[in-house]
């Protein structure tokens, strides 16, 4: 039996089954395997049992935020990636870029909007190979 979930993206509908969705557990397993670690090896580093890691990977159990942070340190990934907030595992690892984003967020609204418009136009031009 499949449960369908409708996702609305830019005025279009796309149907996914639960089995198609990337979950925390699937991303955890992917990251663990990409590091060449077994569940047992990761569990030793995490100071837990391999059955707990297995439950996380099967989405039978959800870790606390402190455990998620420890997992991200061990697997050299980010909370955002494991939680499915980004498709790029490396996106939030650039500390200089994160600092820039934080600085932009603190700007007055008018300056922030002007800067973001400039960045958007630069990105658009680069994608069109105009620069």
C-alpha positions as CSV (number, residue, x, y, z in Angstrom):
1,X,0.0,0.0,0.0
2,X,1.4,3.4,-1.0
3,X,0.4,6.7,0.5
4,X,0.5,9.6,-1.9
5,X,1.7,13.0,-1.0
6,X,1.0,16.1,-3.2
7,X,3.7,18.7,-3.4
8,X,3.0,22.1,-4.9
9,X,5.9,23.7,-6.7
10,X,5.5,26.8,-8.8
11,X,1.9,26.2,-9.6
12,X,2.3,22.6,-10.6
13,X,1.5,19.4,-8.9
14,X,3.8,16.4,-8.5
15,X,2.8,13.2,-6.8
16,X,5.3,11.3,-4.8
17,X,5.0,8.0,-2.9
18,X,6.4,7.9,0.6
19,X,9.0,5.5,-0.7
20,X,10.2,8.1,-3.2
21,X,10.8,10.8,-0.6
22,X,14.3,11.2,0.8
23,X,14.1,10.9,4.6
24,X,16.5,11.6,7.4
25,X,17.2,7.9,7.6
26,X,18.0,7.5,3.9
27,X,20.4,10.5,4.0
28,X,22.0,9.3,7.2
29,X,22.7,5.9,5.6
30,X,23.9,7.5,2.4
31,X,26.4,9.7,4.3
32,X,27.5,6.8,6.5
33,X,28.2,4.6,3.5
34,X,30.0,7.4,1.6
35,X,32.4,7.6,4.5
36,X,32.9,3.8,4.3
37,X,31.6,3.2,7.8
38,X,29.4,0.3,9.0
39,X,26.6,1.0,11.4
40,X,28.7,-0.6,14.1
41,X,31.7,1.7,13.4
42,X,29.4,4.8,13.5
43,X,27.8,3.6,16.7
44,X,31.1,3.3,18.4
45,X,32.0,6.8,17.4
46,X,28.6,8.0,18.6
47,X,28.8,6.1,21.9
48,X,25.6,4.2,21.2
49,X,24.6,0.8,19.8
50,X,24.4,-0.2,16.1
51,X,20.7,-1.0,16.6
52,X,20.0,2.6,17.4
53,X,21.8,3.7,14.2
54,X,19.8,1.1,12.3
55,X,16.5,2.5,13.7
56,X,17.6,6.0,12.7
57,X,18.3,4.8,9.2
58,X,14.9,3.0,8.9
59,X,13.2,6.1,10.3
60,X,11.8,4.1,13.2
61,X,13.4,6.5,15.7
62,X,14.3,10.2,15.6
63,X,17.4,11.4,17.2
64,X,17.6,14.5,19.4
65,X,19.1,17.7,17.9
66,X,22.2,17.1,20.0
67,X,22.6,13.6,18.5
68,X,22.0,15.0,15.0
69,X,24.8,17.5,15.6
70,X,27.2,14.8,16.7
71,X,26.2,12.7,13.6
72,X,27.0,15.7,11.3
73,X,30.4,16.1,12.9
74,X,31.2,12.4,12.5
75,X,30.0,12.2,8.9
76,X,31.2,15.7,8.0
77,X,27.9,16.9,6.7
78,X,25.3,19.4,7.8
79,X,22.0,19.3,9.7
80,X,20.3,21.0,6.8
81,X,21.4,18.2,4.4
82,X,20.3,15.4,6.8
83,X,17.0,17.1,7.4
84,X,16.3,17.5,3.7
85,X,16.4,21.3,3.7
86,X,19.0,21.2,0.9
87,X,20.1,18.8,-1.8
88,X,23.7,19.9,-1.6
89,X,25.6,18.3,1.3
90,X,28.3,20.9,1.0
91,X,26.1,24.0,0.8
92,X,26.3,25.2,4.4
93,X,29.8,24.1,5.2
94,X,31.5,27.2,3.8
95,X,31.8,29.3,7.0
96,X,32.8,32.5,5.1
97,X,29.6,32.2,2.9
98,X,27.5,31.7,6.0
99,X,29.0,34.7,7.7
100,X,28.2,36.8,4.6
101,X,24.6,35.6,4.6
102,X,24.4,36.5,8.3
103,X,25.8,39.9,7.6
104,X,23.3,40.5,4.7
105,X,20.4,39.4,7.0
106,X,21.4,42.2,9.4
107,X,21.4,45.0,6.8
108,X,18.5,47.5,6.7
109,X,15.7,46.2,4.4
110,X,16.4,48.7,1.6
111,X,20.1,47.9,1.4
112,X,19.5,44.1,1.8
113,X,16.9,44.2,-1.1
114,X,19.3,46.2,-3.3
115,X,22.2,43.8,-2.6
116,X,20.0,40.7,-3.2
117,X,18.7,42.2,-6.5
118,X,22.3,42.7,-7.6
119,X,23.2,39.2,-6.7
120,X,20.1,37.8,-8.4
121,X,21.0,39.6,-11.6
122,X,24.6,38.5,-11.5
123,X,23.5,34.9,-11.1
124,X,21.0,35.2,-13.9
125,X,23.6,36.7,-16.2
126,X,26.1,34.0,-15.3
127,X,23.6,31.3,-16.1
128,X,23.0,32.9,-19.5
129,X,26.8,33.1,-20.0
130,X,26.6,36.9,-20.4
131,X,29.5,37.6,-18.1
